[in-house]
Structures are given as C-alpha cells and as structure tokens.
Amino acid sequence: MPLTPVEIRHIDLRRAWLRGYRKPGVDALLTEIADSFEQVWRERADLSDRLEELEVEAAKHQELEALLRSTLVSAERAAQDMKEQARRESDLIVQEAHAESRRVTRESAAEKRRLEEDMVKIRAQLRAALESLGEWPGEKETEKENDLSATRPVIEEVTDSGIRKVAG
C-alpha cells in the first residue's frame, strides 16, 4: 500500500535503549517510502508519455484545423469568383440583348421606311394610272370629272388603308 506524505509524517519510530531507532522498523519504512516514490515516478512517467501523446494529437488537430480553414477560405474565394464570373456573363448577355434589340429596331425602321417609300411609289403609280384613264379621247369633260370624282374616294381609301385594298 503506497504511503502519503501525511502518513510518513505521523509514523512513530520507537527508539531502542540508547542506540536510536530500531533498525527493522526503519528498514521497513524506507522500503515502503522507496516503493511509494517508485510508484509516483512511474505514474509521473506514464503521465508524461500521455501528455506527449496528447500534444502530438493536439498538433495534428491544429494542422487539420489549419487545413480546414484554408480549404474554407479557398471555397469561399472560389464561390466569390464564380459569382463574379456569373455576374459578368449576365452583364454580357444583357449587353448583347440590348445590341440585338437595337439592331432589330434599326432593321424594322429601315423596313418601315422602305415600305413607306414603296407605298408612295404605288400611290404615284395609281394616281398616274387614274389620270391616264381620265385622258381618253372622245370623253366629255363632264364625264371625266364625274369619273374622277367617283374614283377619288376609292383612291384615298386605297392609299390610306394600304396596298391590300388595291389587290382586293
């Protein structure tokens, strides 16, 4: 049984008559003290070994934590880069859509102008054709005016409402 410091202090060593303490009692006490200290030294060595193991394990955990932190930072940076790239791509798509819209608008305006010019030409041709109809020889001047006055509303209707009425 290991001794505690308190027990060692309270051990009663009896003195022999004029010769000091009894040798067998002192020897037994020294043996117990030596055994107790040996046990303490072993426990201390075991605890020291365990502390060293725990320090190695803690160092591994710190390395793993550092690796996880750097991985997290890299992942956050990659996510930010991807968001930025997606934003740039969406901006580019919007710019291209605006450019396409402007191109289509310009083309439609040009087509509208071309159609309006064609309509003006067709109106002029219709007027010329109607005027040439009114100039036939042998017609009376009043008949010409009646025919022209009767055809003018039709011409106006045809020219204002578009080419489809002319064909129909």
Sequence and secondary structure as in RCSB ss.txt:
>XXXX:A:sequence
MPLTPVEIRHIDLRRAWLRGYRKPGVDALLTEIADSFEQVWRERADLSDRLEELEVEAAKHQELEALLRSTLVSA
ERAAQDMKEQARRESDLIVQEAHAESRRVTRESAAEKRRLEEDMVKIRAQLRAALESLGEWPGEKETEKENDLSA
TRPVIEEVTDSGIRKVAG
>XXXX:A:secstr
    HHHHHT    EETTTEE HHHHHHHHHHHHHHHHHHHHHHHHHHHHHHHHHHHHHHHHHHHHHHHHHHHHH
HHHHHHHHHHHHHHHHHHHHHHHHHHHHHHHHHHHHHHHHHHHHHHHHHHHHHHHHHHHT TT  HHHHHHHHHH
HHHHHHHHHHH THHHH 
